[in-house]
Amino acid sequence: MKKILPLLLLVASPAFAQTSPLDGDWHGRSDNGSCAAPLEYQISIDTGIVDGSAYDTSAHGPVPNLKKSAPPAPTPGLWMLNGVVKGNSFPLQAIASVKSQDRRSAKFSVAVQGASLVVTEQGTCGRRATLTK
């Protein structure tokens, strides 16, 4: 047992974690797309695992109901992004920060182009952003 413990500690050390050349913090802003709402991206890549967010600065919450009719649904202002780096092109899954009854998700594709990441939204808006470190 005394010989196994140091071996386990050596194998579990961060030196053995596989790093990705894309590791680091990335940020950028998308175009408006067909939704007329750009997204501010802030993602972090660590050992090939992508975690981050995209924020819609034009999003609004519930508005006052002056006409006594049903208020419009709030638009998602914050998207949580997750994925795994797989070569020079990989997908990201996005979940919107809205109530569970109105669960929204989206898919993004990421392509490495030189020293930047190009993020393209799949679906109706079709926003495109170039992220830099």
Sequence and secondary structure as in RCSB ss.txt:
>XXXX:A:sequence
MKKILPLLLLVASPAFAQTSPLDGDWHGRSDNGSCAAPLEYQISIDTGIVDGSAYDTSAHGPVPNLKKSAPPAPT
PGLWMLNGVVKGNSFPLQAIASVKSQDRRSAKFSVAVQGASLVVTEQGTCGRRATLTK
>XXXX:A:secstr
 TTHHHHHHHHTSGGGS   TT EEEEEEB  GGGT  EEEEEEEETTEEEEEEEETT       TTSS      
  EEEEEEE  TTEEEEEEEE S GGG  EEEEEEEEETTEEEEEEESSS  EEEEB 
